[in-house]
Amino acid sequence: MHFGPGGLPGYLQRLQRCYTRALLNAVDSVGFSPNKALPFYSSNTALDGLHKPVGLVLSSAYVLAAACHLSGVADSLAWLPILTGGSLGALYAALNRAGMRRFWRAPSAGLNVVITGSGRGIGKALAREFLMAGDRVMVTSRTAAGVQRVMAELREEVSPDVWVSGIACEVSDPDSVVRLASAARLQMGSVDVWINNAGYSGSFQAFLDATPEQITRVVQTNLLGSLLCTREAIRLMSEQELGGHVFNMDGAGADGLATPQYAAYGATKAGIAHLMGSLKHEARLLDTPVGIHTLSPGMVLTGLLLEGASEINKKIFNILCEQPETVAAFLVPRVRTVVARKQASAYIRFLTLGRALQKFAAAPLRTQRFFDKEGKAVYLPERERILGKQVQRTERLAARAARRSRELAMAYSLSLAIAYLIIVVDSVTSTIT
């Protein structure tokens, strides 16, 4: 029997999606709204509360029963695939619910967030994602004009009603950092999350070819800026009743590996990794209410990464890179979970070793994603991706990146497939004997 794309697991998933969609449409047509006291009620949207437990149980039973019927097995024991599928659906609905409550939960109220270097790239994408989640965000840029520009863009991209403020800040200037903290305290009242994102890579070149000015700017922005901002953020949050959470961005070199052509940049990121280890130790000794965390965005397609990049670099970027909005969609929900769970320390990685290996395995399908054979950019500018012709693709990639239950979904599909095979083998064996 031919099951189509994805084989049997893909066939089962398609059946489940079709059945669940039909179920939800039927429920919507009769106007059913579950009572809030019911344990599966998870939000203000009735269909969301119904879909996860009831839809999964019924559709799982239907999928397994349909697969067995189409294969001509277990017809004499029709209750077996129905009971098995329903039990598996109930199990994974319970596991998903437990994950939502214990591990993936979001804060009960909106957060106050400060993001340095948020005029463009991953910093701006993080700000956009926090605003979409209902948080209040203070952005920074080197100039007042840059701050006004990014604030206007964020209001256009998210909503005119979002709470977004900003201030010009040079992160390597102690006085400028103090002004940022004061403005955040004055305008927000308190700061729940402070993300040190401001960074500079320098050009892609040998260390001896770098000018003293380039090296100075890399060190001042990445290392000195992170030191000053982290110190000021901890001082501010230590005075707050509920404390807060400081996140520093790592990058190439944070793991101690060599970063040829980016020697100064790698040295600063190795320094930040050391800083975070020291601060975590100090936080335990001082029993501070401030969480110390690290964000690892991986390779993000920004000007910071592309500066001086060669054609060989761009071929690697086609495989490993992602747009800022995709990475931000992965990072922000996990940052919010860290706050909700009041974790003292977390290391949130986007490009893990496993994910990198998967990307390399799919390399033939990822050529010319962002750059053609001549190294010319073939991707659309940010505005087109966020508001223009590619908005649906951007939203789809962001939703995929934000998902927490991917492994659980794979285990669910595998469980249904194994249950089907067991029933088939049992039926064949019974027939033979």
C-alpha positions as CSV (number, residue, x, y, z in Angstrom):
1,M,0.0,0.0,0.0
2,H,1.4,3.5,-0.9
3,F,1.1,6.0,1.9
4,G,2.4,9.1,0.0
5,P,5.0,11.6,1.2
6,G,6.5,10.8,4.5
7,G,5.5,7.2,4.5
8,L,3.2,5.8,7.2
9,P,4.0,8.5,9.8
10,G,3.2,11.2,7.3
11,Y,0.0,9.5,6.3
12,L,-1.1,9.2,9.9
13,Q,-0.3,12.9,10.6
14,R,-2.3,14.0,7.5
15,L,-5.2,11.9,8.6
16,Q,-5.1,13.4,12.1
17,R,-4.9,17.0,10.8
18,C,-7.9,16.4,8.5
19,Y,-10.0,14.8,11.2
20,T,-9.1,17.5,13.8
21,R,-9.9,20.3,11.4
22,A,-13.3,18.8,10.6
23,L,-13.9,18.3,14.3
24,L,-13.1,21.9,15.1
25,N,-15.3,23.2,12.3
26,A,-18.2,21.1,13.5
27,V,-17.8,22.3,17.1
28,D,-17.5,25.9,15.8
29,S,-20.7,25.5,13.7
30,V,-22.8,24.6,16.8
31,G,-21.3,27.3,18.9
32,F,-20.0,25.0,21.7
33,S,-17.9,26.8,24.4
34,P,-16.3,24.6,27.1
35,N,-16.8,25.6,30.7
36,K,-13.7,27.3,32.2
37,A,-13.8,24.8,35.0
38,L,-13.0,21.9,32.7
39,P,-9.3,20.8,33.1
40,F,-8.6,21.1,29.4
41,Y,-9.6,24.8,29.2
42,S,-6.2,26.6,28.5
43,S,-7.1,30.0,27.1
44,N,-9.8,32.4,26.3
45,T,-10.2,30.7,22.9
46,A,-12.6,27.8,23.3
47,L,-11.2,25.9,20.3
48,D,-7.7,26.0,21.7
49,G,-8.9,24.4,24.9
50,L,-10.9,21.7,23.0
51,H,-8.3,20.9,20.4
52,K,-5.4,19.6,22.5
53,P,-7.1,16.9,24.6
54,V,-10.4,16.0,22.9
55,G,-9.3,16.6,19.4
56,L,-6.1,14.6,19.8
57,V,-7.9,11.7,21.5
58,L,-10.6,11.3,18.9
59,S,-8.4,12.0,15.9
60,S,-5.8,9.5,17.2
61,A,-8.5,6.8,17.5
62,Y,-9.8,7.6,14.1
63,V,-6.4,7.6,12.4
64,L,-5.3,4.3,13.8
65,A,-8.7,2.6,13.1
66,A,-8.8,4.0,9.6
67,A,-5.2,2.9,8.9
68,C,-6.0,-0.6,10.1
69,H,-9.3,-0.8,8.1
70,L,-7.6,0.4,4.9
71,S,-5.0,-2.2,5.4
72,G,-7.6,-4.9,5.9
73,V,-6.4,-5.9,9.4
74,A,-8.1,-6.0,12.8
75,D,-11.5,-5.9,11.2
76,S,-12.8,-8.5,13.7
77,L,-11.4,-6.4,16.6
78,A,-12.3,-2.9,15.5
79,W,-12.3,-1.7,19.1
80,L,-8.6,-2.5,19.5
81,P,-7.2,0.3,17.2
82,I,-9.8,2.7,18.4
83,L,-8.9,2.1,22.1
84,T,-5.2,2.1,21.4
85,G,-5.3,5.3,19.3
86,G,-7.5,7.0,21.8
87,S,-5.2,6.0,24.7
88,L,-2.1,7.2,22.8
89,G,-3.8,10.5,22.1
90,A,-4.8,11.0,25.7
91,L,-1.2,10.2,26.8
92,Y,0.4,12.8,24.5
93,A,-2.3,15.4,25.2
94,A,-1.5,14.9,28.9
95,L,2.3,15.2,28.2
96,N,1.8,18.3,26.1
97,R,-0.4,19.9,28.9
98,A,2.3,19.0,31.5
99,G,4.9,20.6,29.3
100,M,2.8,23.8,28.9
101,R,2.3,24.0,32.7
102,R,5.7,23.0,34.0
103,F,8.3,23.6,31.4
104,W,7.1,25.9,28.6
105,R,4.9,28.3,30.6
106,A,4.8,32.0,29.9
107,P,4.7,34.8,32.5
108,S,1.4,35.7,34.0
109,A,1.8,39.3,33.0
110,G,3.7,41.3,30.4
111,L,7.4,41.9,30.9
112,N,9.5,45.1,30.9
113,V,12.4,44.5,28.5
114,V,15.5,46.4,27.7
115,I,17.5,45.5,24.6
116,T,20.8,47.1,23.7
117,G,21.8,47.3,20.0
118,S,18.2,46.9,18.9
119,G,18.2,49.4,16.0
120,R,18.4,46.6,13.5
121,G,19.2,42.9,13.0
122,I,18.6,40.4,15.8
123,G,18.1,43.1,18.4
124,K,15.2,44.6,16.5
125,A,13.8,41.2,15.8
126,L,13.9,40.4,19.5
127,A,12.1,43.6,20.3
128,R,9.4,42.8,17.7
129,E,8.9,39.4,19.1
130,F,8.6,40.7,22.7
131,L,6.1,43.3,21.6
132,M,4.0,40.7,19.8
133,A,3.9,38.7,23.0
134,G,2.4,41.7,24.8
135,D,5.6,42.9,26.6
136,R,6.9,46.5,26.9
137,V,10.2,47.2,25.3
138,M,12.9,49.8,25.5
139,V,15.2,49.9,22.5
140,T,18.5,51.5,22.0
141,S,20.7,52.7,19.2
142,R,23.9,54.8,18.9
143,T,21.9,57.8,17.7
144,A,18.6,59.4,18.6
145,A,17.6,59.3,14.9
146,G,18.2,55.6,14.9
147,V,16.0,55.1,18.0
148,Q,13.1,57.1,16.5
149,R,13.4,55.1,13.3
150,V,13.2,51.7,14.9
151,M,10.4,52.7,17.2
152,A,8.3,53.9,14.2
153,E,9.1,50.7,12.3
154,L,8.1,48.5,15.2
155,R,4.8,50.2,15.7
156,E,4.1,49.8,12.0
157,E,5.2,46.1,12.0
158,V,3.3,45.1,15.2
159,S,0.7,47.6,16.2
160,P,0.4,51.4,16.8
161,D,-0.7,50.6,20.3
162,V,2.3,48.7,21.5
163,W,4.4,50.1,24.4
164,V,7.8,50.8,22.9
165,S,10.3,53.5,24.1
166,G,13.9,54.1,23.4
167,I,17.1,56.0,24.1
168,A,20.4,56.6,22.4
169,C,23.1,54.7,24.1
170,E,26.8,54.1,23.5
171,V,27.3,50.9,25.5
172,S,31.1,51.5,26.0
173,D,30.4,54.8,27.7
174,P,29.7,54.4,31.4
175,D,27.6,57.6,31.7
176,S,25.5,56.6,28.7
177,V,24.8,53.2,30.2
178,V,23.7,54.8,33.5
179,R,21.4,57.1,31.6
180,L,19.8,54.0,29.9
181,A,19.2,52.3,33.3
182,S,17.7,55.5,34.7
183,A,15.4,56.0,31.7
184,A,14.3,52.4,32.0
185,R,13.5,52.7,35.7
186,L,11.7,56.0,35.2
187,Q,9.6,55.0,32.2
188,M,9.0,51.3,33.1
189,G,9.1,51.3,36.9
190,S,11.1,48.1,36.9
191,V,13.0,45.9,34.4
192,D,12.3,42.2,34.2
193,V,14.7,41.4,31.3
194,W,17.8,43.1,30.1
195,I,19.5,41.8,26.9
196,N,23.0,42.9,26.0
197,N,22.8,42.5,22.3
198,A,25.0,45.4,21.0
199,G,27.9,44.0,19.1
200,Y,30.5,44.6,16.4
201,S,32.4,42.0,14.4
202,G,35.0,44.1,12.4
203,S,35.8,43.2,8.9
204,F,36.5,39.6,7.8
205,Q,40.3,39.8,7.7
206,A,43.6,38.6,9.2
207,F,44.3,39.9,12.6
208,L,47.5,41.7,11.4
209,D,45.5,43.5,8.7
210,A,43.0,44.9,11.2
211,T,43.5,48.5,12.2
212,P,43.9,49.6,15.8
213,E,40.6,51.5,15.5
214,Q,38.8,48.4,14.4
215,I,40.2,46.3,17.2
216,T,39.4,49.0,19.7
217,R,35.8,49.2,18.5
218,V,35.3,45.5,18.6
219,V,36.6,45.2,22.2
220,Q,34.8,48.3,23.4
221,T,31.5,47.4,22.0
222,N,31.4,43.6,22.7
223,L,33.4,43.2,25.9
224,L,33.5,46.6,27.6
225,G,29.9,47.3,26.6
226,S,28.7,43.9,28.0
227,L,30.7,44.5,31.2
228,L,29.2,47.9,31.8
229,C,25.7,47.0,30.8
230,T,25.7,43.8,32.9
231,R,27.0,45.6,35.9
232,E,24.4,48.4,35.6
233,A,21.5,45.9,35.0
234,I,22.4,43.9,38.0
235,R,22.6,47.0,40.2
236,L,19.2,48.1,39.0
237,M,17.6,44.7,39.4
238,S,19.1,44.0,42.8
239,E,17.1,47.0,44.2
240,Q,13.8,45.5,42.8
241,E,11.7,43.3,45.0
242,L,11.3,40.6,42.3
243,G,14.9,41.0,40.9
244,G,15.3,40.4,37.2
245,H,17.1,38.6,34.5
246,V,20.2,39.6,32.5
247,F,21.0,37.9,29.2
248,N,24.3,38.3,27.3
249,M,24.8,37.2,23.7
250,D,27.5,34.7,22.9
251,G,29.0,34.1,19.5
252,A,31.8,32.5,17.6
253,G,34.7,32.0,20.1
254,A,32.5,31.6,23.2
255,D,33.3,27.8,23.2
256,G,37.1,28.5,23.1
257,L,37.5,27.4,19.5
258,A,39.6,29.4,17.0
259,T,37.9,32.2,15.0
260,P,40.4,32.9,12.1
261,Q,39.7,36.2,10.3
262,Y,37.6,37.2,13.3
263,A,40.3,37.0,16.0
264,A,39.3,40.1,18.0
265,Y,35.6,39.2,17.9
266,G,36.3,35.7,19.0
267,A,38.4,36.9,21.9
268,T,35.6,39.2,23.1
269,K,33.1,36.4,23.0
270,A,35.4,34.1,24.9
271,G,35.7,36.8,27.5
272,I,31.9,37.1,27.8
273,A,31.7,33.3,28.4
274,H,34.2,33.7,31.2
275,L,32.3,36.7,32.6
276,M,29.0,34.7,32.7
277,G,30.7,31.9,34.6
278,S,32.1,34.3,37.1
279,L,28.8,36.1,37.6
280,K,26.9,32.9,38.2
281,H,29.4,32.0,40.9
282,E,29.1,35.4,42.5
283,A,25.3,35.3,42.3
284,R,25.3,32.1,44.3
285,L,27.6,33.5,46.9
286,L,25.7,36.7,47.3
287,D,22.2,35.1,47.0
288,T,21.2,37.9,44.5
289,P,17.7,37.8,43.1
290,V,19.1,38.4,39.6
291,G,19.3,35.6,37.1
292,I,22.4,35.4,34.9
293,H,21.8,33.9,31.4
294,T,23.3,33.4,28.0
295,L,21.6,33.6,24.6
296,S,23.2,31.8,21.6
297,P,21.6,32.9,18.3
298,G,23.9,31.0,16.0
299,M,24.5,32.4,12.6
300,V,22.0,35.2,11.9
301,L,21.9,36.9,8.5
302,T,22.7,40.5,9.6
303,G,25.2,43.1,8.7
304,L,27.3,42.1,11.7
305,L,27.8,38.7,10.1
306,L,28.1,39.8,6.4
307,E,30.7,42.5,6.9
308,G,33.6,41.5,4.7
309,A,32.2,38.0,4.1
310,S,33.8,36.0,1.2
311,E,32.0,33.8,-1.3
312,I,33.0,30.7,0.6
313,N,31.5,32.2,3.8
314,K,28.3,32.9,1.9
315,K,28.0,29.2,0.8
316,I,28.2,28.2,4.5
317,F,25.7,30.9,5.3
318,N,23.2,29.3,2.9
319,I,23.4,26.2,5.0
320,L,23.6,27.4,8.6
321,C,22.2,30.9,8.6
322,E,18.6,32.0,9.4
323,Q,16.9,35.4,9.2
324,P,16.8,37.5,12.4
325,E,13.0,37.1,12.8
326,T,13.3,33.3,12.7
327,V,15.9,33.2,15.4
328,A,14.0,35.7,17.5
329,A,10.9,33.6,17.3
330,F,12.9,30.7,18.8
331,L,14.7,32.8,21.6
332,V,11.9,35.0,22.9
333,P,9.4,32.3,24.1
334,R,12.3,30.6,25.9
335,V,13.4,33.8,27.5
336,R,9.9,34.4,28.8
337,T,9.8,30.8,30.1
338,V,13.0,31.5,32.0
339,V,11.4,34.5,33.7
340,A,8.2,32.6,34.4
341,R,10.1,29.7,36.0
342,K,12.4,32.1,37.9
343,Q,15.5,30.3,36.8
344,A,18.8,31.5,38.1
345,S,20.8,30.4,35.1
346,A,20.0,29.3,31.6
347,Y,21.9,28.8,28.3
348,I,19.5,29.1,25.4
349,R,21.0,27.9,22.1
350,F,19.4,28.2,18.7
351,L,22.1,26.5,16.6
352,T,22.9,23.4,18.6
353,L,25.3,20.7,17.3
354,G,22.4,18.4,16.4
355,R,20.6,21.2,14.5
356,A,23.8,22.1,12.6
357,L,24.3,18.5,11.6
358,Q,20.7,18.4,10.3
359,K,21.3,21.5,8.2
360,F,24.5,20.0,6.7
361,A,22.6,16.8,6.0
362,A,20.1,18.9,4.1
363,A,22.7,21.0,2.4
364,P,21.7,20.1,-1.2
365,L,18.3,21.6,-0.5
366,R,19.7,24.7,1.1
367,T,22.0,26.0,-1.7
368,Q,21.3,29.5,-2.9
369,R,18.8,30.2,-0.1
370,F,20.3,33.6,0.5
371,F,23.1,33.9,-2.0
372,D,23.5,32.7,-5.6
373,K,26.6,31.1,-7.1
374,E,28.2,34.4,-7.6
375,G,27.6,35.4,-3.9
376,K,24.9,38.0,-4.7
377,A,22.1,38.3,-2.2
378,V,18.8,36.8,-3.4
379,Y,16.7,37.3,-0.2
380,L,14.2,40.0,0.2
381,P,14.8,43.0,2.5
382,E,13.3,43.0,6.0
383,R,10.3,45.1,5.2
384,E,9.2,42.7,2.4
385,R,9.7,39.8,4.7
386,I,7.7,41.3,7.6
387,L,5.0,43.3,5.8
388,G,5.3,42.5,2.1
389,K,5.0,39.5,-0.2
390,Q,6.9,37.1,2.0
391,V,5.0,37.7,5.2
392,Q,3.2,34.3,5.2
393,R,6.5,32.4,4.7
394,T,8.1,34.5,7.5
395,E,5.2,33.7,9.9
396,R,5.4,30.0,9.0
397,L,9.1,29.8,9.7
398,A,8.7,31.8,12.9
399,A,5.9,29.5,14.1
400,R,8.1,26.4,13.4
401,A,11.0,27.9,15.2
402,A,8.9,28.8,18.3
403,R,7.5,25.3,18.7
404,R,8.4,23.5,21.9
405,S,6.8,20.1,21.2
406,R,8.6,19.0,18.1
407,E,10.2,16.1,19.8
408,L,6.9,15.2,21.4
409,A,5.1,15.3,18.1
410,M,7.7,13.0,16.5
411,A,7.3,10.6,19.5
412,Y,3.5,10.7,19.0
413,S,3.8,9.9,15.3
414,L,6.2,7.1,16.0
415,S,4.0,5.7,18.7
416,L,1.0,5.6,16.3
417,A,3.2,3.9,13.7
418,I,4.5,1.3,16.1
419,A,1.0,0.6,17.4
420,Y,-0.2,0.1,13.8
421,L,2.7,-2.3,13.1
422,I,2.0,-4.3,16.3
423,I,-1.7,-4.6,15.3
424,V,-0.7,-5.7,11.8
425,V,1.8,-8.3,12.9
426,D,-0.6,-9.6,15.5
427,S,-3.4,-9.9,12.9
428,V,-1.1,-11.6,10.4
429,T,0.2,-14.0,13.0
430,S,-3.3,-14.9,14.2
431,T,-4.4,-15.5,10.6
432,I,-1.4,-17.9,9.9
433,T,-2.0,-19.8,13.1
